[in-house]
Amino acid sequence: MERPTIENIPIDSLVVSALNVRRQLGDVADLAASIRVIGLLQPIVVRPASGGLFEVVAGRRRLEACRHLGWKVIPAIRRDLSNREALILSLSENIQQDTLDPIERAEGVQRLTEDLSQEMPRSQAIEATAQLVGKSTDTIYTWLALLRTTEAVRAMVQERKVETKVAARLASLPPERQEPVAKVIAREDLSRKDALRVVSYVEQHPEIPPKEAVAAFRSDLLQEYNVTVTLPGELYVPLARKAEQERCSIQEIIRRSVRTYLRLL
């Protein structure tokens, strides 16, 4: 295979490929500042387009940073790529650099999977996609599940309010139940483990409205706490008196106190 060469290509002759998986560029000021000091360490990748133009396949943020600096030309590797090859290259680079938001990444993976599905069963297409982008098949299934969530849930994923794995699990719920549960998870800042348990609880109780199901789950969760406490004498005596008045054990008085505290968190 011929070794690719680097060319200086006029920035005005570059257009963004329709196959580019990135929609949001974010702030390129920091990248531009870095390039100003140390130069462009990695050239962009382009492919020929009609009218003497070139499509940017990989390196869109680098291009915008150089444009921001007022560059007229940019180092680029020109390659003759098919649509599938261009999509794979764009997707793989961004996944390796972890520069896509989870929804952009999922949409890119879906496009590649759909393209491959024209030649093979979907399950095989997903396996092939995983190999091409260097991820496990389970990871690809998780990413694709994000696209079965509602727009509101996707927005929370993009805003990093709900984790990818939690959102993928939310996809198992009916659309009308996804957003209320996601909002509780985001508001309560639940750990991934507790968030996944909440989703499972809501899924297992379809007859209960989402907010009530989450409240019921939290109530059940309180029953799981076991507390071991060593008390000084000045605390033990009043607790013993309280237990005698309530006709229960000191341990029960402590459990009640802990449950009240947890409800106030």
Secondary structure, DSSP 8 states (H G I E B T S, - for coil): -----EEEEEGGGEEE-TT---------HHHHHHHHHH--SS-EEEEE-GGG-EEEEE-HHHHHHHHHTT-SEEEEEE----HHHHHHHHHHHHHHHT-S-HHHHHHHHHHHHHHHTTTS-HHHHHHHHHHHHT--HHHHHHHHHGGGS-HHHHHHHHTTSS-HHHHHHHTTS-HHHHHHHHHHHHHHT--HHHHHHHHHHHHH-TTS-HHHHHHHHHHHHHTT--------HHHHHHHHHHHHHHTS-HHHHHHHHHHHHHHH-
